[in-house]
Amino acid sequence: MKMSKIILFGYMFLILIMSLIPGESLVDIKILYWDKILHFIEYSILGILGFKAFSKIKYSVFFIIFFGTIFGCFNEVLQIMIPYRSPTLSDALANLFGVTVGTISSSFNKKYIL
């Protein structure tokens, strides 16, 4: 397996592990928008790593955005089972926008990514 795919799947695993942390153990972010910015950045990185790993596949941009969005939604739904955590539509949308921006910007800048 290529190193770029190992890094991508490791990053996805890290996202899932961080999502399993109970809410009372997390730093309380007072401003709602900071949380959305963090989701956006987290999933932008996912889009960049996804494009790096799968750029050779036909329609890779759509593939990465689709599966990145599914992963983000799964991650939000997973939080139903975690104490003091809850899924929100705004977090899922921040994930969607992040993976979209990361993937598309990587596709325009193929020679500059990682």
N, C-alpha and C positions, 0 to 999 in steps of 0.2 A: 504494500500500500504506500502511496506517495506520502511524503511528510506533510504536505498541505492538507491532505484528508485527515491525517492523524491529528493535526492541530485543530482542524474544524470540529471533529467529533469530540476531542478533549475539551474544547471551548463550550460545546453544547452540553457536555456532561457537567462542566463547572456551573453553567446557568441553572441546570436542574438541581444540583446540590445546593446552590444558593437559594433556590426557591423553596427548599425543604426546611429552611431555618424558620422557627416559629416567630411570629410577629413581635412578641414581647422582647425578643433578643436583638431586634434591629434598632438602629438609630432612628429616632423619631424625626422625620423630615417635616418641618413646620410649613413649608411652602409647597402646595400641591404640585406646582409646575416642575419643581426639581425632580420629583419622582418620575414624571413623564420624560424629562430630559435624559435621566439615567436610563430609562427603558429605550429611548431613541438611540442613544449612544451604544448601549449594549447590543442592540439588534442591528445597528449599522455595522458594527464590527463583525457580527455574524454574516451579514451580506457580503462584506469584503472577503472574509475567509471562505465563504461558500463559493464566491466567484473564482477565487484563486484555486480552489480545489476542483471545481467542475467547469471551468471555462471552455474546455474542449468539447463539451456535449452540445449538440444542436439544441437551440432554444434554451440555453443555460440560464439566461436572465429570468425567463418566466419560471423555469424549474426551481431556481433558488428562491425567488420571491414567493412562489406557491408553498413550497415546503418550509421555508422560514416562517411564513405566516401560520401554517398549520402547527409548527413547533411552538410558536409564541402563544397560540390559542390553547394548545395542550398544556403548556406551562401555566397559563392563567387558571385553567380548570383544575389542574393538580393542586392548586392552593386551597381548594375547598376542604381538603383533608388536613391542612396544616393549621394548628391553633393560632388564632389572632391574625390570620391571613385570609384574604378574600379576593376572588377574581373580579376585575373591573373591565368594562368595555373600553374605557379610556386607556388603560394599560395595553390592552390588545391592539388598539389603534396606534399607539406609540410604537409598539413592536412592529406592526405592519409598515408604518412610515419609515422606521429605522432600517429595516431589512431592504425596503425598496430603494431608499436613498443610497445605502451602502453598496448594493448590487449594481444599480445603474451607474453610479459614479465610478465604480471599478471597471465597468464595461467600457466607459469612455476613456479611461486612463489605464489601459491594459499594461503599458510598459512601465508605469510608475507604481503599481501595487506591489506590496511586500516583496 
